[in-house]
Amino acid sequence: MTEAAGPKRPMSQKKAREFVDDARLVLRDAETRHYEVVTGDGTVLGHVEPAYKAGRRSGWNGWAAGSTPSSARPAQPTRDQAGVEVLRQWIAMATAKPRSL
């Protein structure tokens, strides 16, 4: 991008919410129970996967959510709540003001 073009404007809250309005959880791997949050046009917004915690008998600790697969994030109690967290994170990124380097 050239200096004359200026910084890219962030997406408005309204546009971001319209973009994610038809998003849904899609099971990508039944064995590992990994899901993706996908829009109607197939855009992957983030991932939802089981979260495990050491020291628990079952190891199970809820659902991790984010734009990249990782169980290191704080766990949500339900898969649907984790999906909503993915949408919240995506909207926050899409509407953030660009940082200068």
Buried (B, 14 or more C-beta within 10 A) or exposed (E): EEEEEEEEEBBEEEEBBEBBEEBEBEEBEEEEEBBBBBBEEEEBBBBBBBBBEEEEEEEEBBBBBBBEBEBEBEBBEEBEBBBBBBBEBBBEBBBEEEEEE
